[in-house]
């Protein structure tokens, strides 16, 4: 139990850390990208201001010049409002034609910032209108290569992802270690509690046996002198003693199960025959308002303790009767390729989703169950018996529709 809890806590802490750190990394990454982009846009804005006058110098020239310098940091192209090329400086041959395909049909008065990729190069482009007496006379496209920055941020992204994964694993290991340390006093207290329950169950059996024997002696020797009320009182005390003995036996069984001191006699059980016998017994005691049926596959065998399996069935069927006022109860036995499955289904009061994880806890009783007799230990014992046979048990339920207990034994 504690090992599973440690794993759950470690997984929870690691998941929370992963989500928080991932959020931090995402915010950091996009903040850096945006900061870098704003800085580059400001540089392009400054370059635009310096080159804006070229439009008026070359717009009426007979020849349109386009100079080329591969070492230039910035490049620009100037156009009239009719998208006719006026003048420009470029750093990448052929880039002008590609940009014209992208911006050729845009409104010359638009102010745009756009990322552009061409031949494995990444560019940042700024398009701004050129005004003459508050009228759009043309526009300029200013650009700069962002390839190295783009690659840098790509590598940064992968590095941050790798760091997130590595740190999450480390946090998970640290959480597992710290959870183990935190659970040492809890486990010590739990072990002390289990030992106390075991010791108390042992110690209570002897005085309870003496008490019950004394009642029998008193009843036998003083029967002639007891009033009807006295006889009734002795019978009540004997009944309560029987209930107390049953409770102590259940507690002792669970205490031994916790300490792995329960030994079971495993043998090949004719499981189909056993379930038929149990079904026949319960058919006789079934209330008239409940329809009991069985669906038992023939010739199924299981390696286990027959008395424990029978006790398991008694617990589940008795539980089904207790919480079903009218309707149906079905006992089913099926064999799959690698397991044997037993189900006990009823059409009783059912349980909520919040109650389902708690039904196998010791002494747990739902609000509806508190109105009925019982100790709250039956399903805990059923789970212990299933675990002793390396199986698993779980329940499915809907309020007002009934409950199904599923048991699976490996074969």
C-alpha positions as YAML, in Angstrom:
chain: A
units: angstrom
residues:
- id: 1
  name: UNK
  ca: [0.00, 0.00, 0.00]
- id: 2
  name: UNK
  ca: [2.72, 2.47, 0.97]
- id: 3
  name: UNK
  ca: [4.77, 1.61, -2.11]
- id: 4
  name: UNK
  ca: [1.81, 2.43, -4.35]
- id: 5
  name: UNK
  ca: [1.22, 5.66, -2.44]
- id: 6
  name: UNK
  ca: [4.87, 6.66, -2.88]
- id: 7
  name: UNK
  ca: [4.60, 6.04, -6.61]
- id: 8
  name: UNK
  ca: [1.36, 8.02, -6.86]
- id: 9
  name: UNK
  ca: [2.81, 10.96, -4.92]
- id: 10
  name: UNK
  ca: [5.99, 10.93, -7.00]
- id: 11
  name: UNK
  ca: [3.97, 10.83, -10.22]
- id: 12
  name: UNK
  ca: [1.74, 13.66, -8.97]
- id: 13
  name: UNK
  ca: [4.68, 15.88, -7.98]
- id: 14
  name: UNK
  ca: [6.56, 15.15, -11.22]
- id: 15
  name: UNK
  ca: [3.46, 15.90, -13.30]
- id: 16
  name: UNK
  ca: [2.81, 19.20, -11.49]
- id: 17
  name: UNK
  ca: [6.45, 20.18, -11.88]
- id: 18
  name: UNK
  ca: [6.39, 19.24, -15.57]
- id: 19
  name: UNK
  ca: [3.28, 21.34, -16.20]
- id: 20
  name: UNK
  ca: [4.57, 24.37, -14.28]
- id: 21
  name: UNK
  ca: [8.07, 24.20, -15.74]
- id: 22
  name: UNK
  ca: [6.68, 23.65, -19.24]
- id: 23
  name: UNK
  ca: [4.48, 26.73, -18.82]
- id: 24
  name: UNK
  ca: [7.50, 28.71, -17.65]
- id: 25
  name: UNK
  ca: [9.61, 27.49, -20.60]
- id: 26
  name: UNK
  ca: [6.87, 28.29, -23.12]
- id: 27
  name: UNK
  ca: [6.40, 31.81, -21.73]
- id: 28
  name: UNK
  ca: [10.18, 32.35, -21.62]
- id: 29
  name: UNK
  ca: [10.70, 31.06, -25.17]
- id: 30
  name: UNK
  ca: [7.97, 33.14, -26.80]
- id: 31
  name: UNK
  ca: [8.96, 36.20, -24.76]
- id: 32
  name: UNK
  ca: [12.52, 35.94, -26.07]
- id: 33
  name: UNK
  ca: [11.27, 35.40, -29.64]
- id: 34
  name: UNK
  ca: [8.97, 38.40, -29.38]
- id: 35
  name: UNK
  ca: [11.67, 40.55, -27.82]
- id: 36
  name: UNK
  ca: [14.11, 39.65, -30.58]
- id: 37
  name: UNK
  ca: [11.48, 40.27, -33.27]
- id: 38
  name: UNK
  ca: [10.60, 43.70, -31.85]
- id: 39
  name: UNK
  ca: [14.26, 44.63, -31.82]
- id: 40
  name: UNK
  ca: [14.65, 43.59, -35.46]
- id: 41
  name: UNK
  ca: [11.50, 45.48, -36.46]
- id: 42
  name: UNK
  ca: [12.88, 48.62, -34.81]
- id: 43
  name: UNK
  ca: [16.06, 48.22, -36.84]
- id: 44
  name: UNK
  ca: [14.03, 47.81, -40.04]
- id: 45
  name: UNK
  ca: [11.98, 50.89, -39.12]
- id: 46
  name: UNK
  ca: [15.19, 52.91, -38.77]
- id: 47
  name: UNK
  ca: [16.50, 51.59, -42.10]
- id: 48
  name: UNK
  ca: [13.18, 52.51, -43.75]
- id: 49
  name: UNK
  ca: [13.51, 56.10, -42.54]
- id: 50
  name: UNK
  ca: [17.01, 56.33, -44.01]
- id: 51
  name: UNK
  ca: [16.00, 54.86, -47.39]
- id: 52
  name: UNK
  ca: [12.62, 56.57, -47.85]
- id: 53
  name: UNK
  ca: [14.15, 59.50, -49.77]
- id: 54
  name: UNK
  ca: [15.39, 57.09, -52.49]
- id: 55
  name: UNK
  ca: [11.86, 56.94, -53.85]
- id: 56
  name: UNK
  ca: [11.82, 60.62, -54.78]
- id: 57
  name: UNK
  ca: [15.37, 60.43, -56.19]
- id: 58
  name: UNK
  ca: [14.68, 57.49, -58.54]
- id: 59
  name: UNK
  ca: [10.96, 57.58, -59.30]
- id: 60
  name: UNK
  ca: [11.40, 59.77, -62.37]
- id: 61
  name: UNK
  ca: [14.67, 58.21, -63.51]
- id: 62
  name: UNK
  ca: [14.67, 56.51, -66.91]
- id: 63
  name: UNK
  ca: [16.49, 53.42, -65.64]
- id: 64
  name: UNK
  ca: [15.53, 51.44, -62.60]
- id: 65
  name: UNK
  ca: [18.59, 50.31, -60.69]
- id: 66
  name: UNK
  ca: [18.94, 47.21, -58.50]
- id: 67
  name: UNK
  ca: [22.34, 46.85, -56.88]
- id: 68
  name: UNK
  ca: [23.62, 43.60, -55.39]
- id: 69
  name: UNK
  ca: [25.91, 43.08, -52.42]
- id: 70
  name: UNK
  ca: [25.92, 39.69, -50.64]
- id: 71
  name: UNK
  ca: [27.59, 41.21, -47.59]
- id: 72
  name: UNK
  ca: [24.82, 43.73, -46.98]
- id: 73
  name: UNK
  ca: [22.84, 43.23, -43.73]
- id: 74
  name: UNK
  ca: [19.66, 44.88, -44.99]
- id: 75
  name: UNK
  ca: [18.00, 44.87, -48.37]
- id: 76
  name: UNK
  ca: [15.13, 46.97, -49.71]
- id: 77
  name: UNK
  ca: [12.91, 47.38, -52.75]
- id: 78
  name: UNK
  ca: [10.98, 50.54, -53.61]
- id: 79
  name: UNK
  ca: [7.79, 50.50, -55.70]
- id: 80
  name: UNK
  ca: [5.23, 53.00, -56.91]
- id: 81
  name: UNK
  ca: [1.65, 52.71, -55.77]
- id: 82
  name: UNK
  ca: [1.03, 50.84, -59.06]
- id: 83
  name: UNK
  ca: [3.55, 48.15, -57.97]
- id: 84
  name: UNK
  ca: [6.22, 49.29, -60.45]
- id: 85
  name: UNK
  ca: [9.78, 48.79, -59.32]
- id: 86
  name: UNK
  ca: [11.75, 52.02, -58.71]
- id: 87
  name: UNK
  ca: [15.01, 51.22, -56.97]
- id: 88
  name: UNK
  ca: [16.55, 48.74, -54.58]
- id: 89
  name: UNK
  ca: [19.53, 47.06, -52.99]
- id: 90
  name: UNK
  ca: [19.50, 43.29, -52.52]
- id: 91
  name: UNK
  ca: [21.62, 40.69, -50.76]
- id: 92
  name: UNK
  ca: [20.12, 37.53, -52.31]
- id: 93
  name: UNK
  ca: [19.75, 37.15, -56.06]
- id: 94
  name: UNK
  ca: [16.28, 36.18, -57.15]
- id: 95
  name: UNK
  ca: [14.69, 37.20, -53.86]
- id: 96
  name: UNK
  ca: [13.04, 40.26, -55.45]
- id: 97
  name: UNK
  ca: [10.86, 38.12, -57.74]
- id: 98
  name: UNK
  ca: [9.74, 35.92, -54.87]
- id: 99
  name: UNK
  ca: [8.82, 38.90, -52.71]
- id: 100
  name: UNK
  ca: [6.86, 40.51, -55.55]
- id: 101
  name: UNK
  ca: [4.74, 37.34, -55.80]
- id: 102
  name: UNK
  ca: [3.88, 37.73, -52.13]
- id: 103
  name: UNK
  ca: [3.32, 41.50, -51.93]
- id: 104
  name: UNK
  ca: [2.40, 42.29, -55.52]
- id: 105
  name: UNK
  ca: [-1.35, 42.31, -54.93]
- id: 106
  name: UNK
  ca: [-1.32, 44.01, -51.53]
- id: 107
  name: UNK
  ca: [-2.70, 47.46, -50.89]
- id: 108
  name: UNK
  ca: [0.23, 49.92, -51.20]
- id: 109
  name: UNK
  ca: [-1.03, 51.78, -48.14]
- id: 110
  name: UNK
  ca: [-0.81, 48.73, -45.89]
- id: 111
  name: UNK
  ca: [1.76, 48.60, -43.12]
- id: 112
  name: UNK
  ca: [2.85, 44.96, -42.77]
- id: 113
  name: UNK
  ca: [5.39, 42.82, -40.93]
- id: 114
  name: UNK
  ca: [5.86, 39.30, -42.29]
- id: 115
  name: UNK
  ca: [8.18, 36.34, -41.93]
- id: 116
  name: UNK
  ca: [9.30, 34.91, -45.25]
- id: 117
  name: UNK
  ca: [11.20, 31.70, -46.07]
- id: 118
  name: UNK
  ca: [13.03, 31.03, -49.31]
- id: 119
  name: UNK
  ca: [15.81, 28.56, -50.16]
- id: 120
  name: UNK
  ca: [16.40, 27.54, -46.52]
- id: 121
  name: UNK
  ca: [16.72, 31.18, -45.56]
- id: 122
  name: UNK
  ca: [14.46, 32.92, -43.08]
- id: 123
  name: UNK
  ca: [13.72, 36.64, -43.58]
- id: 124
  name: UNK
  ca: [11.86, 39.32, -41.69]
- id: 125
  name: UNK
  ca: [10.14, 41.78, -44.05]
- id: 126
  name: UNK
  ca: [8.66, 45.20, -43.33]
- id: 127
  name: UNK
  ca: [6.36, 46.86, -45.84]
- id: 128
  name: UNK
  ca: [5.56, 50.54, -45.29]
- id: 129
  name: UNK
  ca: [3.89, 53.14, -47.51]
- id: 130
  name: UNK
  ca: [5.69, 56.24, -48.78]
- id: 131
  name: UNK
  ca: [3.63, 59.43, -48.55]
- id: 132
  name: UNK
  ca: [3.77, 62.59, -50.65]
- id: 133
  name: UNK
  ca: [1.59, 65.39, -49.20]
- id: 134
  name: UNK
  ca: [-0.46, 62.88, -47.18]
- id: 135
  name: UNK
  ca: [-1.05, 60.77, -50.29]
- id: 136
  name: UNK
  ca: [0.37, 57.29, -50.82]
- id: 137
  name: UNK
  ca: [2.92, 57.66, -53.59]
- id: 138
  name: UNK
  ca: [4.49, 54.23, -53.27]
- id: 139
  name: UNK
  ca: [5.85, 51.76, -50.79]
- id: 140
  name: UNK
  ca: [9.09, 50.23, -49.65]
- id: 141
  name: UNK
  ca: [9.84, 46.66, -48.61]
- id: 142
  name: UNK
  ca: [12.72, 46.44, -46.16]
- id: 143
  name: UNK
  ca: [14.13, 43.09, -45.13]
- id: 144
  name: UNK
  ca: [16.83, 41.34, -43.18]
- id: 145
  name: UNK
  ca: [17.99, 37.74, -42.95]
- id: 146
  name: UNK
  ca: [16.96, 36.07, -39.68]
- id: 147
  name: UNK
  ca: [18.37, 32.66, -40.52]
- id: 148
  name: UNK
  ca: [20.99, 32.54, -37.79]
- id: 149
  name: UNK
  ca: [18.53, 33.83, -35.17]
- id: 150
  name: UNK
  ca: [15.91, 31.36, -36.38]
- id: 151
  name: UNK
  ca: [18.33, 28.45, -36.06]
- id: 152
  name: UNK
  ca: [19.42, 29.70, -32.64]
- id: 153
  name: UNK
  ca: [15.88, 29.72, -31.32]
- id: 154
  name: UNK
  ca: [15.20, 26.32, -32.86]
- id: 155
  name: UNK
  ca: [18.15, 24.88, -30.99]
- id: 156
  name: UNK
  ca: [17.09, 26.76, -27.86]
- id: 157
  name: UNK
  ca: [13.61, 25.23, -28.12]
- id: 158
  name: UNK
  ca: [14.99, 21.69, -28.35]
- id: 159
  name: UNK
  ca: [17.43, 22.38, -25.51]
- id: 160
  name: UNK
  ca: [14.65, 23.69, -23.26]
- id: 161
  name: UNK
  ca: [12.52, 20.64, -24.07]
- id: 162
  name: UNK
  ca: [15.42, 18.35, -23.20]
- id: 163
  name: UNK
  ca: [16.09, 20.23, -19.96]
- id: 164
  name: UNK
  ca: [12.40, 19.99, -19.06]
- id: 165
  name: UNK
  ca: [12.40, 16.22, -19.52]
- id: 166
  name: UNK
  ca: [15.67, 15.71, -17.62]
- id: 167
  name: UNK
  ca: [14.62, 17.96, -14.74]
- id: 168
  name: UNK
  ca: [11.21, 16.24, -14.55]
- id: 169
  name: UNK
  ca: [12.89, 12.84, -14.22]
- id: 170
  name: UNK
  ca: [15.20, 14.19, -11.52]
- id: 171
  name: UNK
  ca: [12.29, 15.79, -9.68]
- id: 172
  name: UNK
  ca: [10.39, 12.49, -9.93]
- id: 173
  name: UNK
  ca: [13.31, 10.60, -8.36]
- id: 174
  name: UNK
  ca: [13.73, 13.24, -5.67]
- id: 175
  name: UNK
  ca: [9.98, 13.18, -4.98]
- id: 176
  name: UNK
  ca: [10.06, 9.40, -4.66]
- id: 177
  name: UNK
  ca: [12.94, 9.64, -2.18]
- id: 178
  name: UNK
  ca: [11.30, 12.41, -0.12]
- id: 179
  name: UNK
  ca: [7.91, 10.64, -0.19]
- id: 180
  name: UNK
  ca: [9.62, 7.54, 1.18]
- id: 181
  name: UNK
  ca: [11.20, 9.59, 3.96]
- id: 182
  name: UNK
  ca: [7.88, 11.26, 4.79]
- id: 183
  name: UNK
  ca: [6.12, 7.91, 4.98]
- id: 184
  name: UNK
  ca: [8.54, 6.32, 7.44]
- id: 185
  name: UNK
  ca: [6.69, 7.64, 10.55]
- id: 186
  name: UNK
  ca: [3.31, 7.00, 8.90]
- id: 187
  name: UNK
  ca: [4.24, 3.41, 8.10]
- id: 188
  name: UNK
  ca: [5.62, 2.96, 11.62]
- id: 189
  name: UNK
  ca: [2.32, 4.17, 13.11]
- id: 190
  name: UNK
  ca: [0.36, 1.97, 10.72]
- id: 191
  name: UNK
  ca: [2.42, -1.07, 11.64]
- id: 192
  name: UNK
  ca: [1.91, -0.32, 15.34]
- id: 193
  name: UNK
  ca: [-1.82, -0.04, 14.73]
- id: 194
  name: UNK
  ca: [-1.90, -3.37, 12.87]
- id: 195
  name: UNK
  ca: [0.06, -5.03, 15.68]
- id: 196
  name: UNK
  ca: [-2.33, -3.57, 18.25]
- id: 197
  name: UNK
  ca: [-5.36, -4.90, 16.34]
- id: 198
  name: UNK
  ca: [-3.74, -8.30, 16.05]
- id: 199
  name: UNK
  ca: [-2.75, -8.43, 19.73]
- id: 200
  name: UNK
  ca: [-6.11, -7.08, 20.87]
- id: 201
  name: UNK
  ca: [-7.95, -9.68, 18.78]
- id: 202
  name: UNK
  ca: [-5.86, -12.44, 20.34]
- id: 203
  name: UNK
  ca: [-6.33, -11.14, 23.89]
- id: 204
  name: UNK
  ca: [-10.08, -10.59, 23.55]
- id: 205
  name: UNK
  ca: [-10.82, -14.12, 22.36]
- id: 206
  name: UNK
  ca: [-9.99, -15.75, 25.72]
- id: 207
  name: UNK
  ca: [-12.14, -13.54, 28.02]
- id: 208
  name: UNK
  ca: [-14.94, -13.63, 25.46]
- id: 209
  name: UNK
  ca: [-14.86, -17.43, 25.43]
- id: 210
  name: UNK
  ca: [-14.92, -17.47, 29.24]
- id: 211
  name: UNK
  ca: [-17.81, -15.04, 29.27]
- id: 212
  name: UNK
  ca: [-19.81, -17.13, 26.80]
- id: 213
  name: UNK
  ca: [-19.10, -20.35, 28.71]
- id: 214
  name: UNK
  ca: [-20.19, -18.69, 31.95]
- id: 215
  name: UNK
  ca: [-23.47, -17.71, 30.34]
- id: 216
  name: UNK
  ca: [-24.08, -21.31, 29.25]
- id: 217
  name: UNK
  ca: [-23.30, -22.60, 32.75]
- id: 218
  name: UNK
  ca: [-25.57, -19.99, 34.30]
- id: 219
  name: UNK
  ca: [-28.32, -20.87, 31.88]
- id: 220
  name: UNK
  ca: [-27.99, -24.62, 32.57]
- id: 221
  name: UNK
  ca: [-27.71, -24.53, 36.40]
- id: 222
  name: UNK
  ca: [-30.06, -21.67, 37.19]
- id: 223
  name: UNK
  ca: [-32.67, -22.32, 34.51]
- id: 224
  name: UNK
  ca: [-35.33, -23.23, 37.10]
- id: 225
  name: UNK
  ca: [-34.71, -20.09, 39.15]
- id: 226
  name: UNK
  ca: [-34.56, -17.58, 36.29]
- id: 227
  name: UNK
  ca: [-37.55, -15.46, 35.41]
- id: 228
  name: UNK
  ca: [-38.64, -15.19, 31.76]
- id: 229
  name: UNK
  ca: [-36.94, -11.80, 31.62]
- id: 230
  name: UNK
  ca: [-33.71, -13.31, 32.98]
- id: 231
  name: UNK
  ca: [-33.78, -16.09, 30.38]
- id: 232
  name: UNK
  ca: [-34.36, -13.53, 27.64]
- id: 233
  name: UNK
  ca: [-31.49, -11.44, 28.96]
- id: 234
  name: UNK
  ca: [-29.10, -14.42, 28.88]
- id: 235
  name: UNK
  ca: [-30.13, -15.21, 25.30]
- id: 236
  name: UNK
  ca: [-29.46, -11.59, 24.29]
- id: 237
  name: UNK
  ca: [-26.05, -11.70, 25.94]
- id: 238
  name: UNK
  ca: [-25.20, -14.94, 24.13]
- id: 239
  name: UNK
  ca: [-26.25, -13.40, 20.80]
- id: 240
  name: UNK
  ca: [-24.11, -10.33, 21.42]
- id: 241
  name: UNK
  ca: [-21.20, -12.58, 22.39]
- id: 242
  name: UNK
  ca: [-21.55, -14.46, 19.10]
- id: 243
  name: UNK
  ca: [-21.51, -11.17, 17.18]
- id: 244
  name: UNK
  ca: [-18.45, -10.02, 19.15]
- id: 245
  name: UNK
  ca: [-16.68, -13.32, 18.44]
- id: 246
  name: UNK
  ca: [-17.45, -12.98, 14.72]
- id: 247
  name: UNK
  ca: [-16.08, -9.42, 14.70]
- id: 248
  name: UNK
  ca: [-12.90, -10.45, 16.52]
- id: 249
  name: UNK
  ca: [-12.36, -13.35, 14.11]
- id: 250
  name: UNK
  ca: [-12.68, -10.99, 11.15]
- id: 251
  name: UNK
  ca: [-10.26, -8.48, 12.66]
- id: 252
  name: UNK
  ca: [-7.80, -11.25, 13.45]
- id: 253
  name: UNK
  ca: [-8.01, -12.57, 9.89]
- id: 254
  name: UNK
  ca: [-7.31, -9.13, 8.42]
- id: 255
  name: UNK
  ca: [-4.46, -8.52, 10.88]
- id: 256
  name: UNK
  ca: [-2.83, -11.81, 9.88]
- id: 257
  name: UNK
  ca: [-3.37, -10.95, 6.22]
- id: 258
  name: UNK
  ca: [-1.61, -7.60, 6.73]
- id: 259
  name: UNK
  ca: [1.34, -9.36, 8.31]
- id: 260
  name: UNK
  ca: [1.29, -12.05, 5.60]
- id: 261
  name: UNK
  ca: [0.79, -14.73, 8.24]
- id: 262
  name: UNK
  ca: [-2.23, -16.34, 6.56]
- id: 263
  name: UNK
  ca: [-1.46, -19.70, 4.98]
- id: 264
  name: UNK
  ca: [-4.01, -21.23, 2.64]
- id: 265
  name: UNK
  ca: [-4.25, -24.81, 1.48]
- id: 266
  name: UNK
  ca: [-4.27, -24.68, -2.29]
- id: 267
  name: UNK
  ca: [-5.61, -27.55, -4.31]
- id: 268
  name: UNK
  ca: [-7.45, -28.04, -7.58]
- id: 269
  name: UNK
  ca: [-11.01, -26.85, -6.93]
- id: 270
  name: UNK
  ca: [-13.93, -27.89, -9.16]
- id: 271
  name: UNK
  ca: [-15.03, -24.26, -9.28]
- id: 272
  name: UNK
  ca: [-18.13, -24.84, -11.40]
- id: 273
  name: UNK
  ca: [-19.43, -27.45, -8.92]
- id: 274
  name: UNK
  ca: [-18.62, -25.21, -5.93]
- id: 275
  name: UNK
  ca: [-20.55, -22.26, -7.37]
- id: 276
  name: UNK
  ca: [-23.54, -24.46, -8.17]
- id: 277
  name: UNK
  ca: [-23.65, -25.71, -4.55]
- id: 278
  name: UNK
  ca: [-23.38, -22.18, -3.18]
- id: 279
  name: UNK
  ca: [-26.04, -21.00, -5.63]
- id: 280
  name: UNK
  ca: [-28.40, -23.80, -4.54]
- id: 281
  name: UNK
  ca: [-27.97, -22.86, -0.85]
- id: 282
  name: UNK
  ca: [-28.69, -19.19, -1.47]
- id: 283
  name: UNK
  ca: [-31.63, -20.05, -3.70]
- id: 284
  name: UNK
  ca: [-33.34, -21.54, -0.62]
- id: 285
  name: UNK
  ca: [-32.86, -18.46, 1.56]
- id: 286
  name: UNK
  ca: [-33.51, -15.87, -1.14]
- id: 287
  name: UNK
  ca: [-36.38, -13.47, -0.25]
- id: 288
  name: UNK
  ca: [-39.50, -13.93, -2.38]
- id: 289
  name: UNK
  ca: [-39.15, -10.47, -3.96]
- id: 290
  name: UNK
  ca: [-35.71, -11.31, -5.39]
- id: 291
  name: UNK
  ca: [-35.17, -13.47, -8.45]
- id: 292
  name: UNK
  ca: [-31.91, -15.41, -8.18]
- id: 293
  name: UNK
  ca: [-30.21, -16.93, -11.23]
- id: 294
  name: UNK
  ca: [-26.83, -18.42, -12.15]
- id: 295
  name: UNK
  ca: [-24.80, -18.53, -15.35]
- id: 296
  name: UNK
  ca: [-22.05, -21.05, -14.65]
- id: 297
  name: UNK
  ca: [-19.76, -22.40, -17.35]
- id: 298
  name: UNK
  ca: [-19.10, -26.12, -16.97]
- id: 299
  name: UNK
  ca: [-15.84, -27.87, -16.01]
- id: 300
  name: UNK
  ca: [-13.93, -24.85, -14.75]
- id: 301
  name: UNK
  ca: [-11.22, -25.59, -12.20]
- id: 302
  name: UNK
  ca: [-9.02, -23.32, -10.08]
- id: 303
  name: UNK
  ca: [-5.97, -23.78, -7.90]
- id: 304
  name: UNK
  ca: [-6.94, -22.39, -4.51]
- id: 305
  name: UNK
  ca: [-8.49, -22.85, -1.09]
- id: 306
  name: UNK
  ca: [-12.07, -24.10, -1.44]
- id: 307
  name: UNK
  ca: [-13.18, -22.88, 1.99]
- id: 308
  name: UNK
  ca: [-11.85, -19.36, 1.30]
- id: 309
  name: UNK
  ca: [-13.50, -19.20, -2.13]
- id: 310
  name: UNK
  ca: [-16.76, -20.34, -0.56]
- id: 311
  name: UNK
  ca: [-16.44, -17.66, 2.13]
- id: 312
  name: UNK
  ca: [-15.80, -15.09, -0.60]
- id: 313
  name: UNK
  ca: [-19.02, -16.09, -2.40]
- id: 314
  name: UNK
  ca: [-20.99, -16.02, 0.85]
- id: 315
  name: UNK
  ca: [-19.80, -12.47, 1.56]
- id: 316
  name: UNK
  ca: [-20.70, -11.15, -1.90]
- id: 317
  name: UNK
  ca: [-24.07, -12.91, -2.15]
- id: 318
  name: UNK
  ca: [-25.03, -11.93, 1.40]
- id: 319
  name: UNK
  ca: [-24.02, -8.36, 0.55]
- id: 320
  name: UNK
  ca: [-26.19, -8.47, -2.59]
- id: 321
  name: UNK
  ca: [-29.23, -9.71, -0.64]
- id: 322
  name: UNK
  ca: [-28.72, -7.09, 2.05]
- id: 323
  name: UNK
  ca: [-28.82, -4.17, -0.39]
- id: 324
  name: UNK
  ca: [-31.48, -5.48, -2.78]
- id: 325
  name: UNK
  ca: [-35.07, -5.04, -1.62]
- id: 326
  name: UNK
  ca: [-36.54, -6.43, -4.81]
- id: 327
  name: UNK
  ca: [-35.31, -7.31, -8.27]
- id: 328
  name: UNK
  ca: [-32.67, -9.81, -9.35]
- id: 329
  name: UNK
  ca: [-29.30, -11.23, -8.29]
- id: 330
  name: UNK
  ca: [-27.10, -13.10, -10.75]
- id: 331
  name: UNK
  ca: [-24.04, -15.26, -10.04]
- id: 332
  name: UNK
  ca: [-21.84, -15.77, -13.12]
- id: 333
  name: UNK
  ca: [-18.74, -17.88, -13.81]
- id: 334
  name: UNK
  ca: [-16.84, -17.63, -17.10]
- id: 335
  name: UNK
  ca: [-13.43, -18.75, -18.28]
- id: 336
  name: UNK
  ca: [-11.32, -16.62, -20.62]
- id: 337
  name: UNK
  ca: [-8.04, -17.49, -22.26]
- id: 338
  name: UNK
  ca: [-5.89, -16.56, -19.25]
- id: 339
  name: UNK
  ca: [-8.33, -15.97, -16.38]
- id: 340
  name: UNK
  ca: [-11.43, -17.12, -14.57]
- id: 341
  name: UNK
  ca: [-14.03, -14.43, -13.95]
- id: 342
  name: UNK
  ca: [-16.77, -14.48, -11.30]
- id: 343
  name: UNK
  ca: [-19.39, -11.74, -11.10]
- id: 344
  name: UNK
  ca: [-22.14, -11.12, -8.56]
- id: 345
  name: UNK
  ca: [-24.67, -8.65, -9.95]
- id: 346
  name: UNK
  ca: [-27.67, -7.18, -8.15]
- id: 347
  name: UNK
  ca: [-30.35, -4.62, -8.94]
- id: 348
  name: UNK
  ca: [-30.20, -2.99, -5.51]
- id: 349
  name: UNK
  ca: [-29.65, 0.53, -4.28]
- id: 350
  name: UNK
  ca: [-26.26, 0.94, -5.97]
- id: 351
  name: UNK
  ca: [-23.45, 3.32, -5.09]
- id: 352
  name: UNK
  ca: [-22.16, 6.71, -6.20]
- id: 353
  name: UNK
  ca: [-18.83, 7.16, -8.01]
- id: 354
  name: UNK
  ca: [-17.40, 8.70, -4.84]
- id: 355
  name: UNK
  ca: [-18.27, 5.60, -2.79]
- id: 356
  name: UNK
  ca: [-16.88, 3.01, -5.21]
- id: 357
  name: UNK
  ca: [-13.16, 3.49, -4.36]
- id: 358
  name: UNK
  ca: [-13.97, 3.12, -0.65]
- id: 359
  name: UNK
  ca: [-16.13, -0.03, -0.58]
- id: 360
  name: UNK
  ca: [-13.18, -2.32, 0.18]
- id: 361
  name: UNK
  ca: [-11.88, -0.11, 3.02]
- id: 362
  name: UNK
  ca: [-12.23, -1.56, 6.50]
- id: 363
  name: UNK
  ca: [-15.18, -0.35, 8.54]
- id: 364
  name: UNK
  ca: [-16.34, 1.88, 5.68]
- id: 365
  name: UNK
  ca: [-20.10, 2.05, 5.44]
- id: 366
  name: UNK
  ca: [-22.06, 4.36, 3.17]
- id: 367
  name: UNK
  ca: [-25.03, 6.36, 4.41]
- id: 368
  name: UNK
  ca: [-27.40, 3.76, 2.96]
- id: 369
  name: UNK
  ca: [-25.39, 0.92, 4.53]
- id: 370
  name: UNK
  ca: [-25.58, 2.44, 8.01]
- id: 371
  name: UNK
  ca: [-29.28, 1.63, 8.09]
- id: 372
  name: UNK
  ca: [-28.48, -2.10, 7.79]
- id: 373
  name: UNK
  ca: [-26.69, -4.59, 10.01]
- id: 374
  name: UNK
  ca: [-23.03, -5.33, 9.43]
- id: 375
  name: UNK
  ca: [-19.52, -4.58, 10.62]
- id: 376
  name: UNK
  ca: [-18.07, -3.02, 7.50]
- id: 377
  name: UNK
  ca: [-15.41, -5.73, 7.26]
- id: 378
  name: UNK
  ca: [-17.00, -8.18, 4.82]
- id: 379
  name: UNK
  ca: [-15.74, -6.62, 1.57]
- id: 380
  name: UNK
  ca: [-12.31, -6.01, 3.11]
- id: 381
  name: UNK
  ca: [-12.12, -9.74, 3.87]
- id: 382
  name: UNK
  ca: [-13.35, -10.53, 0.33]
- id: 383
  name: UNK
  ca: [-10.54, -8.43, -1.10]
- id: 384
  name: UNK
  ca: [-7.99, -10.14, 1.17]
- id: 385
  name: UNK
  ca: [-9.16, -13.58, 0.02]
- id: 386
  name: UNK
  ca: [-8.90, -12.56, -3.65]
- id: 387
  name: UNK
  ca: [-5.38, -11.16, -3.08]
- id: 388
  name: UNK
  ca: [-4.33, -14.42, -1.40]
- id: 389
  name: UNK
  ca: [-5.26, -16.15, -4.68]
- id: 390
  name: UNK
  ca: [-3.30, -13.56, -6.76]
- id: 391
  name: UNK
  ca: [-6.54, -12.23, -8.21]
- id: 392
  name: UNK
  ca: [-8.17, -8.83, -8.36]
- id: 393
  name: UNK
  ca: [-11.61, -7.57, -7.35]
- id: 394
  name: UNK
  ca: [-13.43, -4.37, -8.25]
- id: 395
  name: UNK
  ca: [-16.97, -3.04, -8.36]
- id: 396
  name: UNK
  ca: [-19.08, -1.12, -10.86]
- id: 397
  name: UNK
  ca: [-22.32, 0.52, -9.81]
- id: 398
  name: UNK
  ca: [-25.03, 3.07, -10.57]
- id: 399
  name: UNK
  ca: [-27.30, 4.61, -7.98]
- id: 400
  name: UNK
  ca: [-30.71, 2.97, -8.11]
- id: 401
  name: UNK
  ca: [-29.57, 0.50, -10.78]
- id: 402
  name: UNK
  ca: [-27.51, -1.96, -8.78]
- id: 403
  name: UNK
  ca: [-23.93, -3.10, -8.26]
- id: 404
  name: UNK
  ca: [-21.69, -5.66, -9.93]
- id: 405
  name: UNK
  ca: [-18.67, -7.16, -8.16]
- id: 406
  name: UNK
  ca: [-16.06, -8.49, -10.60]
- id: 407
  name: UNK
  ca: [-13.46, -11.07, -9.54]
- id: 408
  name: UNK
  ca: [-10.67, -12.30, -11.80]
- id: 409
  name: UNK
  ca: [-8.32, -15.18, -10.95]
- id: 410
  name: UNK
  ca: [-5.31, -15.97, -13.17]
- id: 411
  name: UNK
  ca: [-5.01, -19.50, -14.51]
...
